[in-house]
């Protein structure tokens, strides 16, 4: 797929993707697991096990429902997996300091969420 009008990335895999001016994919079907690392590097994040769990949940939810999970849906999942003390909005912001919608969803290959209420 042709590269977007964005400045070329230092990651060749990302240059081949059609993305908007903020770096979100224009088509979530263009995403593959090989893009996790370059997208995380571009976002300035180290890929920890916790971040990978969040990204995997977003992708799985999208594959099943063709929509992005709201943050509260993710937090319910994380409470079941990690326990309620680690499944808070504060913990989610520690993982993704610029926001769930802005970082986690972008790394997971989502198109730009129409409502960034995903972060609420």
N, C-alpha and C positions, 0 to 999 in steps of 0.2 A: 504494500500500500504506500502511496506517496507521502512524503513528509509534509507536515503542515508548514505554515508560514513562520513558525517559531524559530528562534535561533537554534542552530544545530547543537545537539547535546554531545557531551564527551562520551556518551555510550551509543555506539553504532546501532544497537538493537532499537533504541528509542527513536532514532532518526527516521526509521522506516514507518513509524506510526502516524496516523492522522490524529492530531491532538488540537485542543483549543488553546487560546492564549495563556491559560493558566496551567496547561499541561495535562488536563483530563483527556482521556481517550474520547474520540468522537463516536466510536462504536465499541462497546464493552466486549464484543465477540472477538476483537483483535488481540485481546489479552492472552498471555500464556504464562505459566509458572516461571519461565526463564526471565520474565520481565520484573519479577519481585525485587531482585537485588539491584538492578540499575535504577528502578523507580525509587527504592528506599535510599540509595546513595544520592540521587537527585534531590530527595526531600531532606537530606542531611540526617538520616536515621540509621542506626545500626539495627540489623535484623535480629532481634532477640526471639526466644521461644514464645514469649507473650505476644509480641507483635505479629509473629507468624500465625499464632492461634486466631487473633483478631482478623487477619487478612483471610485466612482459610474459612472462617465463619462467614465473612462478607461474601466471598465467592460462592460458597455452598448455598447460602440463602438466595443469592442472585440466580444461581443455576436452577433452583427449585421454583422460585416465585417470579423471576424476571423483574425484580425490583431490589432496591438497596434497603437493608434493614435500618430502621431508626436506631439511634443510640440506646434507647431504653430496651429494645429487643435484644441488642448485643449484650447489654448489661445483665439481663435475665439469664442469657446463655452463660456468660462468664461467672455469674453467681453459682450456677449449677456445677460448673467445671472447676472453678478456683475457690469458691466459697464467697459469701457475701462481703467479707472484709476487704477482699481484693477486687471486687466488682463495683467500683464506685465511679462517678463522673471524674472525681479527682484523679483516681488511678488511670482512667482512660486518657486524661489530659497529660499525665506523666508519660504515658506511652507515645502519645501523639500531641505534642505541645501546641501545634498550630490548629488542632481540632480534628475530630473524627472525620468529618466530611472532607476537610482540606488535605489531610495526609493519609489516613487509613483507606478511605474510599479511593483515593487516587492511586495508591500503591496496589490496591486490589483490582485496578483496571476498570473502575466504574466511570460512566460518563458523569459530568458535573451534576451533582444532586440539584434538582429543581428547587428544593427548599433546604437550605442549610440548617433547617430545624433539626437535622440529624444530630447537630451538636448540642441541642437543648436537653 
